[in-house]
Amino acid sequence: QVQLVESGGGLVQAGGSLRLSCAASGGTFMSYGMGWFRQAPGKEREFVALIQRSAGSTYYAGSVKGRFTMSRDNDKNLVYLQMNSLKPEDTAVYYCAARRGPAALDRTLYDYWGQGTQVTVSS
């Protein structure tokens, strides 16, 4: 079993930055593809970013490309999402997800989820 715990969410003004962290435990961290998803009020949970297990390559949703950066620290079993130039439309609950295999855009393919952390961007 894998446990994921997000942290780093909070309230920030538009144009500001925030870094989210996801701590993983209970599994072999490097064997998992990792993803970040978010869910705004009244909307479906959507893909934000992913990072592959071995190669560590990343991929981003078009809405965050150029502003967000995903990374992982395998020694500490941590995944990060650096968010810059935040916009009010980035307001959502952000979820960390792990998959036994390659990271993917489809949220239904992930095996484990964190509880989420709230990110609120004011104008």
MARBA-3410 file (N, C-alpha, C, O; in Angstrom, 1 decimal):
123
0.8,-1.2,0.0,0.0,0.0,0.0,0.9,1.2,0.0,1.9,1.3,0.6 ~ 0.4,2.2,-0.7,1.1,3.5,-0.8,0.3,4.6,-0.3,-0.9,4.7,-0.5 ~ 0.9,5.4,0.5,0.3,6.6,1.1,0.9,7.8,0.5,2.1,8.0,0.4 ~ 0.0,8.8,0.2,0.5,10.0,-0.4,-0.1,11.2,0.4,-1.3,11.2,0.7 ~ 0.7,12.1,0.7,0.3,13.3,1.5,0.8,14.5,0.9,2.0,14.7,0.7
-0.1,15.4,0.5,0.2,16.6,-0.2,0.4,17.7,0.9,-0.2,17.7,2.0 ~ 1.1,18.7,0.6,1.3,19.9,1.4,1.7,21.1,0.6,2.2,20.9,-0.5 ~ 1.7,22.2,1.2,2.2,23.4,0.5,1.1,24.3,-0.1,1.4,25.4,-0.6 ~ -0.2,23.9,0.0,-1.2,24.7,-0.5,-1.5,25.9,0.4,-1.0,25.9,1.5 ~ -2.3,26.8,-0.1,-2.6,28.0,0.6,-3.2,29.1,-0.2,-3.6,28.8,-1.4
-3.2,30.3,0.3,-3.7,31.4,-0.4,-2.6,32.3,-0.9,-1.7,32.6,-0.2 ~ -2.7,32.7,-2.2,-1.7,33.5,-2.8,-2.3,34.4,-3.8,-3.4,34.1,-4.4 ~ -1.7,35.6,-4.0,-2.2,36.5,-5.0,-1.9,36.2,-6.4,-0.9,35.5,-6.6 ~ -2.7,36.6,-7.3,-2.4,36.4,-8.7,-1.0,36.9,-9.1,-0.6,38.0,-8.7 ~ -0.3,36.1,-9.9,1.1,36.4,-10.2,2.1,35.8,-9.3,3.3,35.9,-9.5
1.7,35.3,-8.1,2.6,34.8,-7.2,3.0,33.3,-7.5,2.6,32.8,-8.5 ~ 3.8,32.8,-6.5,4.3,31.4,-6.7,3.9,30.6,-5.5,3.8,31.1,-4.4 ~ 3.9,29.3,-5.7,3.6,28.3,-4.7,4.3,27.0,-5.0,4.3,26.6,-6.2 ~ 4.8,26.3,-4.1,5.3,25.0,-4.3,4.6,23.9,-3.5,4.6,24.0,-2.3 ~ 4.0,23.0,-4.2,3.4,21.9,-3.6,4.3,20.7,-3.4,5.2,20.5,-4.3
4.1,19.9,-2.4,4.9,18.7,-2.1,4.0,17.5,-1.9,2.9,17.7,-1.4 ~ 4.5,16.4,-2.3,3.8,15.1,-2.2,4.8,14.1,-1.6,5.7,13.8,-2.2 ~ 4.5,13.7,-0.4,5.3,12.7,0.3,4.8,11.3,0.1,3.6,11.1,0.4 ~ 5.6,10.4,-0.3,5.1,9.0,-0.6,5.7,8.1,0.4,6.9,8.2,0.8 ~ 5.0,7.1,0.8,5.5,6.1,1.7,4.8,4.7,1.4,3.7,4.7,0.9
5.4,3.6,1.8,4.8,2.3,1.7,5.0,1.6,0.4,4.4,0.6,0.2 ~ 5.9,2.1,-0.4,6.1,1.5,-1.7,7.5,1.8,-2.2,8.3,2.6,-1.6 ~ 7.8,1.2,-3.4,9.1,1.5,-4.1,8.8,2.8,-4.9,8.2,2.7,-6.0 ~ 9.3,3.9,-4.5,9.0,5.1,-5.1,9.3,5.2,-6.6,8.5,5.7,-7.4 ~ 10.5,4.7,-6.9,11.0,4.9,-8.3,10.2,4.0,-9.3,10.3,4.2,-10.5
9.4,3.1,-8.8,8.6,2.2,-9.6,7.3,2.8,-10.1,6.6,2.3,-10.9 ~ 7.0,4.0,-9.5,5.7,4.6,-9.8,5.8,5.8,-10.7,6.7,6.7,-10.5 ~ 4.9,5.9,-11.6,4.7,7.1,-12.3,3.9,8.0,-11.5,3.0,7.6,-10.8 ~ 4.2,9.3,-11.5,3.5,10.3,-10.6,2.8,11.3,-11.4,3.3,11.8,-12.5 ~ 1.7,11.8,-10.9,0.9,12.8,-11.5,0.3,13.8,-10.5,0.1,13.5,-9.4
0.1,15.0,-11.0,-0.6,16.0,-10.3,-1.9,16.3,-11.1,-2.0,16.5,-12.3 ~ -3.0,16.3,-10.3,-4.3,16.7,-10.8,-5.0,17.7,-10.0,-4.5,18.0,-8.8 ~ -6.0,18.4,-10.5,-6.6,19.4,-9.7,-8.1,19.4,-10.0,-8.6,19.0,-11.1 ~ -8.9,19.8,-9.0,-10.3,19.9,-9.2,-10.9,21.2,-8.6,-10.8,21.4,-7.4 ~ -11.4,22.0,-9.5,-12.0,23.3,-9.1,-13.5,23.1,-8.8,-14.1,22.1,-9.2
-14.1,23.9,-8.0,-15.5,23.8,-7.7,-16.4,23.7,-8.9,-16.3,24.5,-9.8 ~ -17.2,22.7,-9.0,-18.1,22.5,-10.1,-17.5,22.0,-11.3,-18.2,21.9,-12.4 ~ -16.2,21.5,-11.3,-15.6,21.0,-12.4,-15.0,19.6,-12.2,-14.9,19.2,-11.0 ~ -14.7,18.9,-13.2,-14.1,17.6,-13.1,-12.7,17.7,-12.7,-12.0,18.7,-13.0 ~ -12.2,16.6,-12.1,-10.7,16.6,-11.8,-10.0,16.5,-13.1,-10.2,15.6,-14.0
-9.0,17.4,-13.3,-8.3,17.4,-14.6,-6.8,17.2,-14.4,-6.2,17.5,-13.3 ~ -6.2,16.8,-15.4,-4.7,16.5,-15.4,-4.0,17.9,-15.4,-4.4,18.8,-16.0 ~ -2.9,17.9,-14.6,-2.0,19.1,-14.5,-0.6,18.7,-15.1,-0.1,19.4,-16.0 ~ 0.0,17.7,-14.5,1.4,17.4,-14.8,1.7,16.0,-14.5,1.0,15.4,-13.6 ~ 2.7,15.4,-15.1,3.1,14.1,-14.8,4.6,14.0,-14.9,5.3,14.8,-15.6
5.2,13.0,-14.2,6.6,12.7,-14.3,6.8,11.2,-14.3,6.2,10.5,-13.5 ~ 7.6,10.7,-15.3,7.8,9.3,-15.4,8.8,8.8,-14.3,9.5,9.5,-13.7 ~ 8.7,7.5,-14.2,9.5,6.8,-13.1,11.0,6.8,-13.3,11.7,7.5,-12.5 ~ 11.5,6.2,-14.3,12.9,6.0,-14.5,13.6,7.2,-15.1,14.5,7.8,-14.6 ~ 13.1,7.5,-16.3,13.7,8.6,-17.1,13.4,10.0,-16.4,14.2,10.9,-16.5
12.3,10.1,-15.8,12.0,11.4,-15.1,11.5,12.4,-16.1,11.5,13.6,-15.7 ~ 11.1,12.1,-17.3,10.5,13.0,-18.2,9.2,13.6,-17.7,8.4,12.8,-17.1 ~ 8.9,14.8,-18.1,7.7,15.4,-17.6,6.8,15.8,-18.8,7.2,15.9,-19.9 ~ 5.5,16.0,-18.5,4.5,16.5,-19.4,3.5,17.3,-18.7,3.1,17.0,-17.6 ~ 3.0,18.4,-19.4,2.1,19.3,-18.7,0.9,19.6,-19.5,0.9,19.5,-20.8
-0.2,19.9,-18.8,-1.4,20.4,-19.5,-1.1,21.7,-20.1,-0.3,22.5,-19.6 ~ -1.8,22.0,-21.2,-1.6,23.2,-21.9,-1.9,24.4,-21.1,-1.2,25.5,-21.3 ~ -2.8,24.3,-20.2,-3.2,25.5,-19.4,-2.1,25.9,-18.4,-2.1,27.0,-17.9 ~ -1.2,25.0,-18.1,-0.1,25.3,-17.1,1.3,25.3,-17.7,2.2,25.6,-17.0 ~ 1.4,24.9,-18.9,2.7,24.8,-19.6,3.4,26.1,-19.6,2.8,27.1,-19.9
4.7,26.1,-19.2,5.5,27.3,-19.1,5.4,28.0,-17.7,6.2,28.9,-17.4 ~ 4.4,27.6,-16.9,4.2,28.2,-15.6,4.5,27.2,-14.5,5.0,27.6,-13.4 ~ 4.2,26.0,-14.7,4.4,24.9,-13.6,5.5,24.0,-14.0,5.8,23.8,-15.2 ~ 6.2,23.5,-13.0,7.3,22.6,-13.2,7.1,21.5,-12.1,7.1,21.7,-10.9 ~ 7.1,20.2,-12.6,7.1,19.1,-11.8,8.4,18.4,-11.7,9.2,18.4,-12.6
8.8,18.0,-10.5,10.0,17.3,-10.2,9.9,16.3,-9.1,8.8,16.2,-8.5 ~ 10.9,15.4,-9.0,10.9,14.4,-8.0,12.2,14.2,-7.3,13.3,14.4,-8.0 ~ 12.2,13.9,-6.1,13.4,13.7,-5.3,13.3,12.2,-4.8,12.6,11.9,-3.9 ~ 14.0,11.3,-5.5,13.8,9.9,-5.3,14.4,9.5,-3.9,14.0,8.5,-3.3 ~ 15.5,10.2,-3.5,16.1,9.9,-2.2,15.2,10.2,-1.0,15.2,9.5,0.0
14.3,11.2,-1.2,13.4,11.6,-0.1,12.0,11.2,-0.4,11.1,11.5,0.4 ~ 11.7,10.4,-1.5,10.4,10.0,-1.8,9.4,11.2,-1.9,8.3,11.2,-1.3 ~ 9.8,12.2,-2.6,9.0,13.4,-2.7,8.8,13.8,-4.1,9.7,13.6,-5.0 ~ 7.6,14.4,-4.4,7.3,14.9,-5.7,6.9,16.4,-5.5,6.2,16.7,-4.5 ~ 7.3,17.2,-6.4,7.0,18.6,-6.2,6.2,19.2,-7.4,6.3,18.6,-8.5
5.5,20.2,-7.2,4.9,21.0,-8.3,5.2,22.5,-8.0,4.5,23.1,-7.1 ~ 6.1,23.0,-8.7,6.4,24.4,-8.6,5.5,25.2,-9.5,5.4,25.0,-10.7 ~ 4.7,26.1,-8.9,3.7,26.9,-9.6,4.1,28.3,-9.6,4.1,29.0,-8.6 ~ 4.3,28.9,-10.8,4.6,30.3,-10.9,3.6,31.0,-11.7,2.8,30.4,-12.4 ~ 3.6,32.3,-11.6,2.6,33.2,-12.4,1.2,32.7,-12.2,0.5,32.5,-13.2
0.8,32.4,-11.0,-0.5,31.8,-10.7,-1.6,32.8,-11.1,-1.5,34.0,-11.0 ~ -2.7,32.1,-11.6,-3.9,32.8,-12.0,-5.1,32.4,-11.2,-5.1,31.3,-10.6 ~ -6.1,33.3,-11.1,-7.3,32.9,-10.3,-7.9,31.5,-10.8,-8.4,30.8,-10.0 ~ -7.8,31.3,-12.1,-8.3,30.0,-12.6,-7.5,28.8,-12.2,-7.9,27.7,-12.5 ~ -6.4,29.0,-11.6,-5.6,27.9,-11.0,-6.2,27.4,-9.6,-5.8,26.4,-9.1
-7.1,28.2,-9.1,-7.7,27.8,-7.8,-8.4,26.5,-7.9,-9.2,26.2,-8.8 ~ -8.0,25.6,-7.0,-8.5,24.2,-7.0,-7.9,23.4,-5.9,-7.0,23.9,-5.2 ~ -8.4,22.3,-5.7,-7.8,21.3,-4.8,-6.8,20.5,-5.6,-7.2,19.9,-6.7 ~ -5.6,20.4,-5.3,-4.6,19.7,-6.0,-4.3,18.4,-5.4,-4.0,18.3,-4.2 ~ -4.3,17.4,-6.2,-4.1,16.0,-5.8,-2.8,15.4,-6.4,-2.5,15.6,-7.6
-2.1,14.7,-5.6,-1.0,13.9,-6.0,-1.5,12.4,-6.2,-2.3,11.9,-5.5 ~ -1.0,11.8,-7.3,-1.4,10.5,-7.7,-0.2,9.6,-8.1,0.8,10.1,-8.6 ~ -0.3,8.3,-7.8,0.8,7.4,-8.1,0.2,6.2,-8.9,-0.9,5.8,-8.6 ~ 1.0,5.8,-9.8,0.6,4.6,-10.7,1.7,3.6,-10.7,2.8,3.9,-10.9 ~ 1.3,2.3,-10.6,2.2,1.2,-10.8,2.5,1.0,-12.3,1.9,0.2,-12.9
3.4,1.9,-12.8,3.7,1.8,-14.2,3.9,3.3,-14.7,4.2,4.2,-13.9 ~ 3.8,3.4,-16.0,4.1,4.8,-16.5,3.0,5.8,-16.1,1.9,5.5,-16.0 ~ 3.5,7.0,-15.9,2.5,8.1,-15.6,1.7,8.3,-16.8,2.1,8.1,-18.0 ~ 0.4,8.8,-16.6,-0.5,8.9,-17.7,-1.4,10.1,-17.5,-1.5,10.7,-16.4 ~ -2.0,10.6,-18.5,-2.9,11.7,-18.4,-4.3,11.3,-17.9,-5.0,12.2,-17.3
-4.7,10.1,-18.0,-6.0,9.6,-17.6,-6.0,9.3,-16.1,-5.2,8.4,-15.6 ~ -6.8,10.1,-15.4,-6.8,9.9,-13.9,-7.3,8.6,-13.5,-7.0,8.1,-12.4 ~ -8.1,7.9,-14.3,-8.6,6.6,-13.9,-7.6,5.5,-13.9,-7.8,4.4,-13.4 ~ -6.4,5.7,-14.4,-5.3,4.8,-14.5,-4.5,4.7,-13.2,-3.6,3.8,-13.0 ~ -4.6,5.7,-12.3,-3.8,5.8,-11.1,-4.3,4.9,-10.0,-5.5,4.7,-9.8
-3.4,4.4,-9.2,-3.7,3.4,-8.2,-3.8,4.1,-6.8,-4.6,3.6,-6.0 ~ -3.1,5.2,-6.6,-3.1,5.8,-5.3,-3.3,7.3,-5.4,-2.8,7.9,-6.3 ~ -4.0,7.9,-4.4,-4.3,9.3,-4.4,-4.1,9.9,-3.0,-4.3,9.2,-2.0 ~ -3.6,11.1,-3.0,-3.5,11.8,-1.7,-4.9,12.5,-1.4,-5.8,12.4,-2.1 ~ -4.9,13.1,-0.2,-6.1,13.8,0.2,-6.4,15.1,-0.5,-7.5,15.6,-0.4
-5.4,15.7,-1.0,-5.5,16.9,-1.7,-5.1,18.1,-0.8,-5.1,18.0,0.4 ~ -4.7,19.2,-1.5,-4.3,20.4,-0.8,-4.9,21.6,-1.5,-4.8,21.6,-2.8 ~ -5.5,22.5,-0.8,-6.2,23.6,-1.4,-5.3,24.7,-1.9,-4.4,25.1,-1.1 ~ -5.4,25.1,-3.1,-4.7,26.3,-3.6,-5.7,27.3,-4.0,-6.6,27.1,-4.9 ~ -5.6,28.5,-3.4,-6.5,29.6,-3.8,-5.7,30.8,-4.3,-4.8,31.3,-3.6
-6.1,31.3,-5.4,-5.4,32.4,-6.0,-6.3,33.5,-6.1,-7.4,33.5,-6.8 ~ -6.0,34.6,-5.5,-6.9,35.8,-5.5,-6.4,36.8,-6.6,-5.3,36.8,-6.9 ~ -7.4,37.5,-7.1,-7.1,38.5,-8.1,-6.7,39.9,-7.5,-6.4,40.8,-8.3
END
